[in-house]
Amino acid sequence: MDKALLSGSTAMLLLKLLEEQDMYGYQMIETLAQRSDHTFDLKAGTLYPLLHTLEERGDIEAYLEGQGGTRPRRYYRLTPVGRGRLQEKEQEWRQYVTAVERVLKGGECLA
């Protein structure tokens, strides 16, 4: 699949995962790959800069959590700002998909 098609939706997908539960980076990578039949196989070098951008915008926040003497993991959670942005991005995505479908189907309106 063309990487340009995927790049614009990655932030929305990460926000969606974090809407469901707090996650650490590798967990997000694995969950996206699994749910998308490996269409979204993110590398750490792609994921972490995106997470930092989302954090700087206030969409997510990070915290450390460790269990039983293990090294703490950096978890991410969705903020109220991020929840609002996710709703906006989902609406934009639906409009985009509808418009593409209309063009591909010769202008037919989808119900």
N, CA, C and O atoms as CSV, one atom per row, in Angstrom:
chain,resi,resn,atom,element,x,y,z
A,1,MET,N,N,0.841,-1.177,0.000
A,1,MET,CA,C,0.000,0.000,0.000
A,1,MET,C,C,0.883,1.235,0.000
A,1,MET,O,O,1.945,1.254,0.622
A,2,ASP,N,N,0.440,2.251,-0.693
A,2,ASP,CA,C,1.154,3.514,-0.800
A,2,ASP,C,C,1.275,4.160,0.576
A,2,ASP,O,O,0.274,4.384,1.256
A,3,LYS,N,N,2.500,4.456,0.978
A,3,LYS,CA,C,2.750,5.038,2.305
A,3,LYS,C,C,2.097,6.407,2.454
A,3,LYS,O,O,1.740,6.795,3.566
A,4,ALA,N,N,1.935,7.145,1.364
A,4,ALA,CA,C,1.301,8.462,1.443
A,4,ALA,C,C,-0.152,8.343,1.897
A,4,ALA,O,O,-0.664,9.228,2.582
A,5,LEU,N,N,-0.809,7.260,1.519
A,5,LEU,CA,C,-2.189,7.056,1.956
A,5,LEU,C,C,-2.258,6.830,3.456
A,5,LEU,O,O,-3.234,7.215,4.100
A,6,LEU,N,N,-1.231,6.210,4.012
A,6,LEU,CA,C,-1.232,5.861,5.428
A,6,LEU,C,C,-0.807,7.007,6.338
A,6,LEU,O,O,-1.275,7.108,7.472
A,7,SER,N,N,0.074,7.869,5.847
A,7,SER,CA,C,0.717,8.840,6.730
A,7,SER,C,C,-0.263,9.809,7.378
A,7,SER,O,O,-0.102,10.140,8.553
A,8,GLY,N,N,-1.258,10.266,6.657
A,8,GLY,CA,C,-2.186,11.236,7.215
A,8,GLY,C,C,-3.119,10.669,8.266
A,8,GLY,O,O,-3.679,11.422,9.062
A,9,SER,N,N,-3.294,9.372,8.285
A,9,SER,CA,C,-4.246,8.764,9.211
A,9,SER,C,C,-3.590,8.186,10.465
A,9,SER,O,O,-4.293,7.782,11.392
A,10,THR,N,N,-2.288,8.140,10.510
A,10,THR,CA,C,-1.606,7.472,11.616
A,10,THR,C,C,-1.900,8.124,12.959
A,10,THR,O,O,-2.168,7.424,13.936
A,11,ALA,N,N,-1.855,9.446,13.028
A,11,ALA,CA,C,-2.136,10.139,14.289
A,11,ALA,C,C,-3.552,9.828,14.767
A,11,ALA,O,O,-3.770,9.591,15.955
A,12,MET,N,N,-4.506,9.827,13.849
A,12,MET,CA,C,-5.890,9.515,14.214
A,12,MET,C,C,-5.986,8.095,14.775
A,12,MET,O,O,-6.690,7.863,15.758
A,13,LEU,N,N,-5.293,7.162,14.165
A,13,LEU,CA,C,-5.336,5.781,14.628
A,13,LEU,C,C,-4.728,5.631,16.022
A,13,LEU,O,O,-5.235,4.871,16.848
A,14,LEU,N,N,-3.651,6.352,16.276
A,14,LEU,CA,C,-3.038,6.312,17.609
A,14,LEU,C,C,-3.986,6.899,18.655
A,14,LEU,O,O,-4.131,6.349,19.746
A,15,LEU,N,N,-4.627,8.014,18.316
A,15,LEU,CA,C,-5.590,8.609,19.245
A,15,LEU,C,C,-6.731,7.635,19.513
A,15,LEU,O,O,-7.208,7.535,20.643
A,16,LYS,N,N,-7.168,6.921,18.487
A,16,LYS,CA,C,-8.253,5.958,18.645
A,16,LYS,C,C,-7.839,4.832,19.597
A,16,LYS,O,O,-8.623,4.431,20.457
A,17,LEU,N,N,-6.624,4.326,19.449
A,17,LEU,CA,C,-6.147,3.284,20.360
A,17,LEU,C,C,-6.149,3.788,21.802
A,17,LEU,O,O,-6.549,3.077,22.725
A,18,LEU,N,N,-5.695,5.018,21.974
A,18,LEU,CA,C,-5.604,5.572,23.324
A,18,LEU,C,C,-6.964,5.956,23.889
A,18,LEU,O,O,-7.106,6.140,25.097
A,19,GLU,N,N,-7.948,6.075,23.036
A,19,GLU,CA,C,-9.313,6.285,23.520
A,19,GLU,C,C,-9.795,5.029,24.252
A,19,GLU,O,O,-10.557,5.114,25.216
A,20,GLU,N,N,-9.345,3.876,23.785
A,20,GLU,CA,C,-9.748,2.598,24.369
A,20,GLU,C,C,-9.035,2.312,25.683
A,20,GLU,O,O,-9.649,1.845,26.642
A,21,GLN,N,N,-7.723,2.599,25.723
A,21,GLN,CA,C,-6.938,2.321,26.931
A,21,GLN,C,C,-5.584,3.000,26.825
A,21,GLN,O,O,-5.117,3.303,25.727
A,22,ASP,N,N,-4.960,3.237,27.960
A,22,ASP,CA,C,-3.593,3.744,27.989
A,22,ASP,C,C,-2.681,2.650,27.443
A,22,ASP,O,O,-2.905,1.463,27.678
A,23,MET,N,N,-1.647,3.068,26.708
A,23,MET,CA,C,-0.732,2.098,26.098
A,23,MET,C,C,0.686,2.636,26.104
A,23,MET,O,O,0.906,3.845,26.182
A,24,TYR,N,N,1.646,1.725,26.021
A,24,TYR,CA,C,3.034,2.108,25.804
A,24,TYR,C,C,3.350,1.906,24.321
A,24,TYR,O,O,2.598,1.251,23.601
A,25,GLY,N,N,4.461,2.472,23.880
A,25,GLY,CA,C,4.783,2.515,22.456
A,25,GLY,C,C,4.744,1.182,21.736
A,25,GLY,O,O,4.050,1.045,20.728
A,26,TYR,N,N,5.474,0.203,22.233
A,26,TYR,CA,C,5.533,-1.087,21.555
A,26,TYR,C,C,4.141,-1.722,21.487
A,26,TYR,O,O,3.803,-2.389,20.508
A,27,GLN,N,N,3.347,-1.513,22.520
A,27,GLN,CA,C,1.976,-2.037,22.541
A,27,GLN,C,C,1.148,-1.420,21.412
A,27,GLN,O,O,0.346,-2.105,20.778
A,28,MET,N,N,1.350,-0.116,21.164
A,28,MET,CA,C,0.641,0.543,20.057
A,28,MET,C,C,1.082,-0.027,18.721
A,28,MET,O,O,0.253,-0.289,17.849
A,29,ILE,N,N,2.381,-0.217,18.558
A,29,ILE,CA,C,2.916,-0.781,17.312
A,29,ILE,C,C,2.301,-2.148,17.046
A,29,ILE,O,O,1.840,-2.422,15.939
A,30,GLU,N,N,2.296,-2.996,18.054
A,30,GLU,CA,C,1.769,-4.356,17.901
A,30,GLU,C,C,0.257,-4.358,17.662
A,30,GLU,O,O,-0.236,-5.122,16.831
A,31,THR,N,N,-0.470,-3.522,18.372
A,31,THR,CA,C,-1.926,-3.490,18.229
A,31,THR,C,C,-2.315,-2.994,16.838
A,31,THR,O,O,-3.194,-3.573,16.199
A,32,LEU,N,N,-1.671,-1.932,16.367
A,32,LEU,CA,C,-1.973,-1.433,15.019
A,32,LEU,C,C,-1.662,-2.489,13.962
A,32,LEU,O,O,-2.450,-2.703,13.041
A,33,ALA,N,N,-0.518,-3.145,14.096
A,33,ALA,CA,C,-0.151,-4.176,13.116
A,33,ALA,C,C,-1.168,-5.307,13.121
A,33,ALA,O,O,-1.605,-5.761,12.064
A,34,GLN,N,N,-1.536,-5.752,14.292
A,34,GLN,CA,C,-2.463,-6.878,14.407
A,34,GLN,C,C,-3.844,-6.520,13.843
A,34,GLN,O,O,-4.410,-7.272,13.049
A,35,ARG,N,N,-4.371,-5.386,14.254
A,35,ARG,CA,C,-5.724,-5.007,13.815
A,35,ARG,C,C,-5.801,-4.681,12.331
A,35,ARG,O,O,-6.874,-4.771,11.734
A,36,SER,N,N,-4.695,-4.309,11.735
A,36,SER,CA,C,-4.711,-3.909,10.326
A,36,SER,C,C,-4.128,-4.968,9.405
A,36,SER,O,O,-3.826,-4.679,8.247
A,37,ASP,N,N,-3.968,-6.180,9.897
A,37,ASP,CA,C,-3.330,-7.240,9.106
A,37,ASP,C,C,-1.995,-6.766,8.542
A,37,ASP,O,O,-1.649,-7.056,7.397
A,38,HIS,N,N,-1.256,-6.031,9.368
A,38,HIS,CA,C,0.084,-5.526,9.071
A,38,HIS,C,C,0.125,-4.462,7.989
A,38,HIS,O,O,1.179,-4.221,7.401
A,39,THR,N,N,-1.006,-3.822,7.717
A,39,THR,CA,C,-0.987,-2.655,6.839
A,39,THR,C,C,-0.262,-1.519,7.550
A,39,THR,O,O,0.475,-0.754,6.928
A,40,PHE,N,N,-0.477,-1.417,8.860
A,40,PHE,CA,C,0.202,-0.406,9.668
A,40,PHE,C,C,1.298,-1.079,10.480
A,40,PHE,O,O,1.089,-1.451,11.635
A,41,ASP,N,N,2.451,-1.228,9.875
A,41,ASP,CA,C,3.628,-1.774,10.551
A,41,ASP,C,C,4.563,-0.612,10.855
A,41,ASP,O,O,5.517,-0.362,10.119
A,42,LEU,N,N,4.284,0.089,11.936
A,42,LEU,CA,C,5.085,1.254,12.297
A,42,LEU,C,C,6.411,0.830,12.902
A,42,LEU,O,O,6.501,-0.184,13.593
A,43,LYS,N,N,7.413,1.603,12.636
A,43,LYS,CA,C,8.718,1.438,13.269
A,43,LYS,C,C,8.795,2.432,14.417
A,43,LYS,O,O,8.104,3.451,14.415
A,44,ALA,N,N,9.628,2.135,15.385
A,44,ALA,CA,C,9.799,3.034,16.535
A,44,ALA,C,C,10.227,4.423,16.069
A,44,ALA,O,O,9.814,5.425,16.653
A,45,GLY,N,N,11.038,4.491,15.038
A,45,GLY,CA,C,11.498,5.777,14.508
A,45,GLY,C,C,10.400,6.611,13.887
A,45,GLY,O,O,10.566,7.817,13.706
A,46,THR,N,N,9.284,5.990,13.559
A,46,THR,CA,C,8.109,6.704,13.058
A,46,THR,C,C,7.166,7.023,14.204
A,46,THR,O,O,6.621,8.125,14.279
A,47,LEU,N,N,6.974,6.063,15.091
A,47,LEU,CA,C,6.000,6.212,16.179
A,47,LEU,C,C,6.378,7.291,17.170
A,47,LEU,O,O,5.571,8.174,17.461
A,48,TYR,N,N,7.597,7.235,17.695
A,48,TYR,CA,C,7.931,8.120,18.810
A,48,TYR,C,C,7.949,9.605,18.450
A,48,TYR,O,O,7.501,10.413,19.263
A,49,PRO,N,N,8.439,10.005,17.285
A,49,PRO,CA,C,8.310,11.428,16.928
A,49,PRO,C,C,6.838,11.864,16.836
A,49,PRO,O,O,6.492,12.984,17.211
A,50,LEU,N,N,5.989,10.978,16.340
A,50,LEU,CA,C,4.561,11.289,16.258
A,50,LEU,C,C,3.950,11.424,17.651
A,50,LEU,O,O,3.152,12.328,17.900
A,51,LEU,N,N,4.326,10.525,18.555
A,51,LEU,CA,C,3.836,10.614,19.933
A,51,LEU,C,C,4.292,11.916,20.590
A,51,LEU,O,O,3.530,12.543,21.325
A,52,HIS,N,N,5.527,12.317,20.326
A,52,HIS,CA,C,6.029,13.568,20.901
A,52,HIS,C,C,5.251,14.771,20.360
A,52,HIS,O,O,4.953,15.709,21.099
A,53,THR,N,N,4.928,14.734,19.073
A,53,THR,CA,C,4.130,15.809,18.483
A,53,THR,C,C,2.746,15.859,19.112
A,53,THR,O,O,2.258,16.936,19.456
A,54,LEU,N,N,2.109,14.702,19.265
A,54,LEU,CA,C,0.783,14.648,19.887
A,54,LEU,C,C,0.840,15.137,21.330
A,54,LEU,O,O,-0.092,15.776,21.820
A,55,GLU,N,N,1.933,14.832,21.995
A,55,GLU,CA,C,2.093,15.278,23.383
A,55,GLU,C,C,2.281,16.801,23.440
A,55,GLU,O,O,1.704,17.466,24.300
A,56,GLU,N,N,3.077,17.341,22.538
A,56,GLU,CA,C,3.302,18.792,22.493
A,56,GLU,C,C,2.012,19.553,22.190
A,56,GLU,O,O,1.806,20.653,22.703
A,57,ARG,N,N,1.149,18.977,21.364
A,57,ARG,CA,C,-0.140,19.614,21.030
A,57,ARG,C,C,-1.150,19.480,22.153
A,57,ARG,O,O,-2.190,20.138,22.129
A,58,GLY,N,N,-0.864,18.640,23.135
A,58,GLY,CA,C,-1.791,18.447,24.241
A,58,GLY,C,C,-2.830,17.367,24.003
A,58,GLY,O,O,-3.778,17.234,24.776
A,59,ASP,N,N,-2.659,16.594,22.936
A,59,ASP,CA,C,-3.616,15.527,22.617
A,59,ASP,C,C,-3.440,14.309,23.523
A,59,ASP,O,O,-4.403,13.609,23.837
A,60,ILE,N,N,-2.208,14.072,23.932
A,60,ILE,CA,C,-1.907,12.943,24.811
A,60,ILE,C,C,-0.973,13.418,25.914
A,60,ILE,O,O,-0.359,14.480,25.815
A,61,GLU,N,N,-0.876,12.615,26.961
A,61,GLU,CA,C,0.115,12.864,27.997
A,61,GLU,C,C,0.741,11.538,28.371
A,61,GLU,O,O,0.134,10.475,28.241
A,62,ALA,N,N,1.984,11.634,28.845
A,62,ALA,CA,C,2.747,10.431,29.174
A,62,ALA,C,C,2.948,10.331,30.679
A,62,ALA,O,O,2.972,11.333,31.394
A,63,TYR,N,N,3.091,9.099,31.135
A,63,TYR,CA,C,3.432,8.851,32.530
A,63,TYR,C,C,4.214,7.543,32.604
A,63,TYR,O,O,4.097,6.682,31.731
A,64,LEU,N,N,5.006,7.411,33.653
A,64,LEU,CA,C,5.806,6.197,33.844
A,64,LEU,C,C,5.104,5.262,34.802
A,64,LEU,O,O,4.527,5.680,35.806
A,65,GLU,N,N,5.170,3.981,34.463
A,65,GLU,CA,C,4.591,2.973,35.344
A,65,GLU,C,C,5.446,1.719,35.257
A,65,GLU,O,O,5.780,1.251,34.168
A,66,GLY,N,N,5.793,1.182,36.421
A,66,GLY,CA,C,6.571,-0.047,36.478
A,66,GLY,C,C,5.917,-1.038,37.413
A,66,GLY,O,O,5.147,-0.665,38.299
A,67,GLN,N,N,6.231,-2.299,37.208
A,67,GLN,CA,C,5.636,-3.350,38.036
A,67,GLN,C,C,6.725,-4.250,38.597
A,67,GLN,O,O,7.604,-4.709,37.868
A,68,GLY,N,N,6.660,-4.495,39.886
A,68,GLY,CA,C,7.523,-5.482,40.530
A,68,GLY,C,C,9.006,-5.318,40.286
A,68,GLY,O,O,9.690,-6.300,39.999
A,69,GLY,N,N,9.517,-4.118,40.390
A,69,GLY,CA,C,10.943,-3.906,40.235
A,69,GLY,C,C,11.425,-3.867,38.795
A,69,GLY,O,O,12.627,-3.761,38.554
A,70,THR,N,N,10.530,-3.950,37.850
A,70,THR,CA,C,10.932,-3.854,36.449
A,70,THR,C,C,11.143,-2.391,36.089
A,70,THR,O,O,10.663,-1.491,36.779
A,71,ARG,N,N,11.853,-2.172,35.021
A,71,ARG,CA,C,12.081,-0.817,34.539
A,71,ARG,C,C,10.736,-0.210,34.149
A,71,ARG,O,O,9.948,-0.851,33.452
A,72,PRO,N,N,10.465,1.023,34.592
A,72,PRO,CA,C,9.169,1.631,34.270
A,72,PRO,C,C,8.994,1.841,32.764
A,72,PRO,O,O,9.944,2.153,32.046
A,73,ARG,N,N,7.773,1.665,32.317
A,73,ARG,CA,C,7.414,1.925,30.921
A,73,ARG,C,C,6.757,3.281,30.829
A,73,ARG,O,O,6.114,3.749,31.768
A,74,ARG,N,N,6.930,3.898,29.683
A,74,ARG,CA,C,6.289,5.186,29.422
A,74,ARG,C,C,4.953,4.908,28.738
A,74,ARG,O,O,4.904,4.482,27.584
A,75,TYR,N,N,3.885,5.154,29.465
A,75,TYR,CA,C,2.533,4.974,28.938
A,75,TYR,C,C,2.000,6.313,28.448
A,75,TYR,O,O,2.420,7.379,28.899
A,76,TYR,N,N,1.067,6.225,27.517
A,76,TYR,CA,C,0.418,7.411,26.970
A,76,TYR,C,C,-1.073,7.297,27.187
A,76,TYR,O,O,-1.644,6.208,27.125
A,77,ARG,N,N,-1.706,8.448,27.443
A,77,ARG,CA,C,-3.161,8.473,27.594
A,77,ARG,C,C,-3.720,9.668,26.837
A,77,ARG,O,O,-3.050,10.683,26.644
A,78,LEU,N,N,-4.943,9.516,26.423
A,78,LEU,CA,C,-5.655,10.556,25.697
A,78,LEU,C,C,-6.105,11.631,26.678
A,78,LEU,O,O,-6.575,11.323,27.772
A,79,THR,N,N,-5.960,12.886,26.284
A,79,THR,CA,C,-6.434,14.009,27.094
A,79,THR,C,C,-7.796,14.447,26.570
A,79,THR,O,O,-8.210,14.006,25.498
A,80,PRO,N,N,-8.498,15.300,27.299
A,80,PRO,CA,C,-9.756,15.849,26.763
A,80,PRO,C,C,-9.555,16.576,25.436
A,80,PRO,O,O,-10.407,16.496,24.552
A,81,VAL,N,N,-8.448,17.275,25.292
A,81,VAL,CA,C,-8.140,17.943,24.017
A,81,VAL,C,C,-7.996,16.904,22.910
A,81,VAL,O,O,-8.514,17.082,21.807
A,82,GLY,N,N,-7.289,15.822,23.216
A,82,GLY,CA,C,-7.096,14.755,22.239
A,82,GLY,C,C,-8.397,14.066,21.868
A,82,GLY,O,O,-8.589,13.667,20.719
A,83,ARG,N,N,-9.289,13.926,22.836
A,83,ARG,CA,C,-10.600,13.316,22.563
A,83,ARG,C,C,-11.380,14.173,21.555
A,83,ARG,O,O,-12.007,13.650,20.634
A,84,GLY,N,N,-11.329,15.491,21.747
A,84,GLY,CA,C,-11.992,16.396,20.803
A,84,GLY,C,C,-11.354,16.344,19.432
A,84,GLY,O,O,-12.050,16.331,18.416
A,85,ARG,N,N,-10.016,16.314,19.401
A,85,ARG,CA,C,-9.326,16.246,18.113
A,85,ARG,C,C,-9.639,14.932,17.405
A,85,ARG,O,O,-9.788,14.911,16.183
A,86,LEU,N,N,-9.741,13.831,18.159
A,86,LEU,CA,C,-10.090,12.543,17.566
A,86,LEU,C,C,-11.462,12.615,16.906
A,86,LEU,O,O,-11.641,12.117,15.794
A,87,GLN,N,N,-12.416,13.219,17.569
A,87,GLN,CA,C,-13.756,13.356,16.979
A,87,GLN,C,C,-13.697,14.159,15.683
A,87,GLN,O,O,-14.349,13.806,14.700
A,88,GLU,N,N,-12.916,15.238,15.680
A,88,GLU,CA,C,-12.761,16.040,14.459
A,88,GLU,C,C,-12.130,15.212,13.343
A,88,GLU,O,O,-12.599,15.236,12.205
A,89,LYS,N,N,-11.072,14.484,13.671
A,89,LYS,CA,C,-10.361,13.688,12.665
A,89,LYS,C,C,-11.222,12.550,12.132
A,89,LYS,O,O,-11.162,12.230,10.944
A,90,GLU,N,N,-12.021,11.940,12.997
A,90,GLU,CA,C,-12.921,10.882,12.527
A,90,GLU,C,C,-13.949,11.446,11.548
A,90,GLU,O,O,-14.255,10.815,10.537
A,91,GLN,N,N,-14.479,12.622,11.843
A,91,GLN,CA,C,-15.454,13.260,10.941
A,91,GLN,C,C,-14.794,13.616,9.608
A,91,GLN,O,O,-15.369,13.383,8.545
A,92,GLU,N,N,-13.589,14.178,9.668
A,92,GLU,CA,C,-12.866,14.498,8.431
A,92,GLU,C,C,-12.605,13.228,7.618
A,92,GLU,O,O,-12.737,13.232,6.394
A,93,TRP,N,N,-12.236,12.144,8.302
A,93,TRP,CA,C,-11.957,10.885,7.617
A,93,TRP,C,C,-13.212,10.360,6.917
A,93,TRP,O,O,-13.151,9.926,5.767
A,94,ARG,N,N,-14.337,10.402,7.610
A,94,ARG,CA,C,-15.599,9.936,6.993
A,94,ARG,C,C,-15.936,10.756,5.749
A,94,ARG,O,O,-16.354,10.196,4.735
A,95,GLN,N,N,-15.760,12.066,5.816
A,95,GLN,CA,C,-16.023,12.924,4.656
A,95,GLN,C,C,-15.083,12.581,3.506
A,95,GLN,O,O,-15.500,12.521,2.349
A,96,TYR,N,N,-13.822,12.358,3.830
A,96,TYR,CA,C,-12.832,12.012,2.820
A,96,TYR,C,C,-13.178,10.692,2.141
A,96,TYR,O,O,-13.172,10.597,0.913
A,97,VAL,N,N,-13.481,9.670,2.948
A,97,VAL,CA,C,-13.816,8.349,2.400
A,97,VAL,C,C,-15.067,8.438,1.528
A,97,VAL,O,O,-15.120,7.842,0.452
A,98,THR,N,N,-16.062,9.173,1.987
A,98,THR,CA,C,-17.291,9.332,1.208
A,98,THR,C,C,-16.990,10.000,-0.134
A,98,THR,O,O,-17.500,9.569,-1.168
A,99,ALA,N,N,-16.166,11.049,-0.125
A,99,ALA,CA,C,-15.831,11.752,-1.361
A,99,ALA,C,C,-15.060,10.847,-2.323
A,99,ALA,O,O,-15.332,10.842,-3.523
A,100,VAL,N,N,-14.105,10.089,-1.803
A,100,VAL,CA,C,-13.344,9.171,-2.660
A,100,VAL,C,C,-14.263,8.112,-3.248
A,100,VAL,O,O,-14.181,7.805,-4.437
A,101,GLU,N,N,-15.132,7.556,-2.423
A,101,GLU,CA,C,-16.077,6.542,-2.906
A,101,GLU,C,C,-16.983,7.105,-4.003
A,101,GLU,O,O,-17.263,6.425,-4.991
A,102,ARG,N,N,-17.434,8.329,-3.830
A,102,ARG,CA,C,-18.300,8.938,-4.847
A,102,ARG,C,C,-17.566,9.079,-6.169
A,102,ARG,O,O,-18.137,8.818,-7.228
A,103,VAL,N,N,-16.306,9.488,-6.117
A,103,VAL,CA,C,-15.525,9.616,-7.349
A,103,VAL,C,C,-15.309,8.251,-7.978
A,103,VAL,O,O,-15.473,8.092,-9.188
A,104,LEU,N,N,-14.944,7.265,-7.170
A,104,LEU,CA,C,-14.686,5.930,-7.702
A,104,LEU,C,C,-15.936,5.287,-8.284
A,104,LEU,O,O,-15.846,4.460,-9.192
A,105,LYS,N,N,-17.078,5.655,-7.776
A,105,LYS,CA,C,-18.348,5.078,-8.255
A,105,LYS,C,C,-19.051,5.979,-9.267
A,105,LYS,O,O,-20.246,5.822,-9.519
A,106,GLY,N,N,-18.313,6.915,-9.841
A,106,GLY,CA,C,-18.876,7.764,-10.896
A,106,GLY,C,C,-19.855,8.800,-10.404
A,106,GLY,O,O,-20.740,9.211,-11.153
A,107,GLY,N,N,-19.724,9.231,-9.177
A,107,GLY,CA,C,-20.572,10.298,-8.651
A,107,GLY,C,C,-21.804,9.828,-7.927
A,107,GLY,O,O,-22.609,10.644,-7.479
A,108,GLU,N,N,-21.969,8.510,-7.802
A,108,GLU,CA,C,-23.135,8.004,-7.083
A,108,GLU,C,C,-23.071,8.430,-5.621
A,108,GLU,O,O,-22.005,8.437,-5.005
A,109,CYS,N,N,-24.211,8.778,-5.091
A,109,CYS,CA,C,-24.280,9.165,-3.683
A,109,CYS,C,C,-24.486,7.915,-2.842
A,109,CYS,O,O,-25.350,7.091,-3.141
A,110,LEU,N,N,-23.694,7.781,-1.800
A,110,LEU,CA,C,-23.810,6.636,-0.911
A,110,LEU,C,C,-24.810,6.944,0.188
A,110,LEU,O,O,-24.856,8.066,0.693
A,111,ALA,N,N,-25.600,5.970,0.557
A,111,ALA,CA,C,-26.598,6.172,1.631
A,111,ALA,C,C,-25.971,6.095,2.978
A,111,ALA,O,O,-26.659,6.241,3.988
